[in-house]
Amino acid sequence: MLTLSQIVGQQRPIEALRRALATDRLPHALLFSGPRGVGKATTAQALALRLNCERPADLDGCGRCGSCTKIAGGQHPDVVVIAPDGAFIKVEQVRQLQEQLPYAPHEARWRLILVDGAEALHGSAANALLKSVEEPRPRNLFVLVTAAAHRVAPTLLSRCQRLRFTPLAAPALVTALRAHERGAAHGDDALQRVAVLAEGSVGHALELLDSAALAQAQQAADSLLRVAETESMLAVFQTVAELSGERAVLPQTLELLAFRLRDLLLLATGLGGSRLLASDTETALAQRAHALGSRALLHQLRAVQQAQAALAGNANAALTLEALVIALRGRATEQVR
Ligand SMILES: [Zn+2]
């Protein structure tokens, strides 16, 4: 289980918590908002660890004392998690929680109530929770977590101090994945590829790592680039026919392709690539970048973006890919002449 100082890429909310902890001015209700899978619930758990640890150090619980062990094992009676039961958080779930609130925490210094999916509170359930948040009791801390703050009841929102979590930049995402049990099992190459596709979300990145889709998308992106360099139209049609049957992985394929081209473009303009996709050596990439030149690369990148927009608009996959390969080919050949 992560501690607060181990949360990657969320300096602002973590800093706000550090200040609150240092001055002993924790509000009685917090709202963590931000995209799915960027560490909101993990941070709430780490906060529970820190608040109740028998030997805390700065931001962190020790991870070894009785309290830390119970929290890490999900067995602490004073760390209460409410999550949607189906599509909603039901009023019965809130009422059940409310029965405990008048009593002091069983054994903890702080009872932490984690509402994971606060946008799923509607009508009577939202009103019931609002009542509890409005009547704060000592040593109770509400942490509401949501990936859709605009759908949280405004009355509830207004009672909470809001901390905003942001998507992780690719390098921070790679760091977070390396530190994660499920991420550490994969090589750096895979982590870097997945970081490009995961839109800043550790959760999404982990799902991608566990799926075969990533390797499939990488293969597809490689064959598109390869076929764009051949002279044979027959090869183009064959490759396009194969790839257009795998429509589910096409968005990822095009995203990888766009990323590769952005990298080459940076290299061609002498800015240095992010090397996130540099499975070839950097020298080979740089040679390719200079051979193509920035104008051609920009044109290719635009062609990929057009293909992305077309597919998002539900265009025919085969026609879109054909047009893309021809755009990639045209410029590659022109450049050789
Ligand atoms: Zn501890």
Residues whose N, C-alpha, C, O or C-beta is under 5 A from the ligand:
A	BS01	ZN	C53 E54 R55 G61 C62 G63 R64 C65 C68
